[in-house]
Amino acid sequence: MIIVLLGYMGSGKSTLGKELATALKYSFLDLDDYISDKETASVGEIFKTKGEIYFRKKETAYLKDIIGTSENIVLALGGGTPCYSNNMELLINNSKVVSFYLKLSIPLLVDRLFTEKEKRPLISHMASKEDLTEFIGKHLFERSQYYSLAHHVINTDRKLQSEILEELQSQLI
């Protein structure tokens, strides 16, 4: 089985994914890290040197490779992955994939991301929380139609990590 976690940056996909993989004794993969390893360059460097179209093509190719494996994996997608190249169709139409949208409200995303924006090239230039709020709101408006196609939607607002993990596992039974 492949358990896919999707959602906006800062929604906890990698953090929760690692915990879930440990609890289930599955392998954990972060798609962005996987791409970086295969391409021997960071996602930011790939965008800069080869462009977004190249990145999105590679992202889809590597996603297909991963979901084609027979391993049990918890996979954390990049925030934009569901929105390109029919990636959500690949996931929702594959019988061995179970997808979860980790839904976090804009104010909580802003609080979480503003303190770590230097580590995130897409938002590192944001000077204020107001700018970040507007940016995230626009992105979520565009992306929510894709995110909501996931098999399950988990609202993570004001929940402890342990509560979210319990909810994820209960949906797998």
Salt bridges, closest charged atoms under 4 A:
GLU52 OE2 - ARG56 NE 3.19
GLU59 OE1 - ARG56 NH1 2.99
ASP111 OD1 - LYS129 NZ 3.21
GLU116 OE2 - ARG120 NH2 2.73
GLU142 OE2 - LYS138 NZ 3.15
GLU167 OE1 - LYS159 NZ 2.74
